[in-house]
């Protein structure tokens, strides 16, 4: 079974930085796109950043210029470098990956989430 394990969340002061990591393991043939989502209580989960296998990226407007998504295909790992953090960035961040296994079609997998708290 495929697992996505996130790390790097925690408490940081406004203006600080964190780097989130997400490593995929299991019966993986290949990984297509990978991304980070975030969610706060009472609100819809939103896509923060996404990166495809070729390296192209996209970001939600509110994090452009502050966050950088990258991936290490050899390690099946995606990263989210978060700089100039703001209190409104506080959320549970979820790793997402579209992964091909033994099944005929690739499927989306999710991590359990890591909490990022940005204090004022």
Secondary structure, 3 states (H helix, E strand, C coil): CCEEEEECCEEEECCCCEEEEEEEECCCCEEEEEEEEEECCCCCCEEEEEECCCCCEEECHHHCCCEEEEEEHHHCEEEEEECCCCHHHCEEEEEEEEEECCCCCCEEEECCCEEEEEEC
